[in-house]
Amino acid sequence: MKLTIVGLGNPGEKYKNTRHNVGFMVVDKFAEKNNFPEFKLNKKLNALISENENVLLVKPQTFMNESGKSVRLLTKNYTLQTTNYIIVHDDVDLPVGKIKIVNERGSAGHKGVESIIKAIGNEGLVRLRIGISPQKDVKAMEVVLENFSKDEQEIINQTITKAVDALNLFIKQGLESAMNEYNQ
């Protein structure tokens, strides 16, 4: 059983440093810290892929709201179950710098997550939520395609490192240990 870490974001330079792409940022940092090979485009799956013998890293190249299309193809081609996945994504309901690991939760209005749940289901689906909200009660469409401010960028860089540590703990010690350590 291969663990599959899917970072959500939008393809292209235009979106590279936006709040919505924090899932891509975490997966990129995870690949770097764990010496993964360079990401390669798999046209059949419409995703950038990097893998070692135990972990598959994925950055869907659909736009965010259609992430489920790529994940569905991935599920069929690698014969994966929802329990094989960790979805890493931005969350406007959490402040910048906060992370939260959840299991079998609804999408809470996140269109990329909603697309994945519709495509493959939610049973055993683990998500690593990365806070991107600059303030309370902000509407997602007002901020997700914005870049982080200079101060926020420092916080998000630390958060990305923390998220990579959480993923590594999850791999070594399981979901409960990662949730106990990082859901504070």
VENURUR-V733954 format. One record per residue. RES is the residue in one letter. PSI is psi in degrees with one decimal (none if undefined). NEAR is the number of other C-alpha atoms within 10 Angstrom. Layout:
{{RES/PSI/NEAR} {RES/PSI/NEAR}}
This chain:
{{M/121.2/11} {K/124.7/17} {L/134.2/18} {T/117.4/23} {I/116.0/25} {V/116.5/26} {G/130.3/25} {L/146.3/29} {G/-172.4/29} {N/139.5/25} {P/155.3/18} {G/152.7/9} {E/-36.1/8} {K/-33.4/9} {Y/-2.4/16} {K/-45.6/17} {N/19.0/18} {T/161.8/19} {R/-36.9/27} {H/-19.0/27} {N/14.2/23} {V/-27.7/29} {G/-42.9/26} {F/-42.1/25} {M/-41.6/25} {V/-45.2/28} {V/-39.0/25} {D/-45.3/21} {K/-38.3/16} {F/-45.4/21} {A/-44.1/20} {E/-49.3/12} {K/-23.7/12} {N/16.7/11} {N/46.6/10} {F/155.9/16} {P/164.9/12} {E/144.6/13} {F/140.4/16} {K/142.5/13} {L/124.7/16} {N/102.7/14} {K/-36.5/9} {K/-37.4/10} {L/-8.3/21} {N/50.6/19} {A/152.9/24} {L/131.4/17} {I/140.8/18} {S/138.3/20} {E/154.9/19} {N/-166.3/13} {E/-23.0/7} {N/-23.8/10} {V/136.5/16} {L/124.6/19} {L/135.4/24} {V/134.8/29} {K/97.0/29} {P/140.6/28} {Q/13.8/22} {T/167.9/20} {F/159.5/16} {M/-51.4/20} {N/-8.2/17} {E/23.3/19} {S/-31.7/28} {G/-30.7/24} {K/-48.1/20} {S/-42.2/22} {V/-36.9/26} {R/-45.1/19} {L/-40.5/17} {L/-45.2/19} {T/-44.0/18} {K/-45.3/12} {N/-30.6/11} {Y/4.3/12} {T/59.6/11} {L/157.0/18} {Q/165.3/19} {T/-28.2/18} {T/-9.9/17} {N/-10.7/18} {Y/146.2/20} {I/120.8/23} {I/124.6/21} {V/122.1/28} {H/162.9/30} {D/155.1/27} {D/114.7/26} {V/-11.3/27} {D/-5.3/22} {L/143.3/19} {P/155.8/15} {V/128.2/22} {G/-14.4/21} {K/139.4/21} {I/153.9/24} {K/131.5/18} {I/127.8/24} {V/158.7/18} {N/129.6/16} {E/39.7/15} {R/157.4/13} {G/175.6/13} {S/-18.9/15} {A/31.9/11} {G/-2.4/12} {H/114.4/17} {K/-35.2/15} {G/-44.8/22} {V/-43.0/25} {E/-42.6/19} {S/-41.4/21} {I/-44.2/23} {I/-41.5/22} {K/-34.3/12} {A/-39.5/18} {I/-5.6/19} {G/-175.9/16} {N/-3.6/20} {E/114.7/13} {G/7.8/16} {L/120.0/21} {V/138.6/21} {R/140.5/22} {L/107.4/25} {R/131.6/22} {I/119.2/29} {G/133.1/22} {I/0.9/27} {S/125.4/24} {P/-18.7/17} {Q/168.0/12} {K/152.3/10} {D/42.3/10} {V/145.3/12} {K/135.2/12} {A/-47.5/16} {M/-17.8/9} {E/-20.3/8} {V/-23.5/17} {V/-28.2/20} {L/10.1/17} {E/154.4/13} {N/161.4/16} {F/147.9/20} {S/169.8/11} {K/-45.8/9} {D/-42.6/8} {E/-35.6/16} {Q/-39.0/16} {E/-42.9/12} {I/-45.3/15} {I/-33.0/24} {N/-41.9/16} {Q/-37.5/12} {T/-39.3/20} {I/-43.2/22} {T/-43.6/16} {K/-39.6/17} {A/-40.0/27} {V/-42.3/19} {D/-40.4/16} {A/-41.2/23} {L/-42.8/23} {N/-39.4/15} {L/-42.6/18} {F/-46.0/18} {I/-41.4/15} {K/-40.4/11} {Q/-3.2/11} {G/173.1/12} {L/-48.0/18} {E/-43.6/11} {S/-43.7/15} {A/-41.6/20} {M/-42.8/18} {N/-38.2/10} {E/-37.5/13} {Y/-12.7/16} {N/76.7/13} {Q/none/8}}
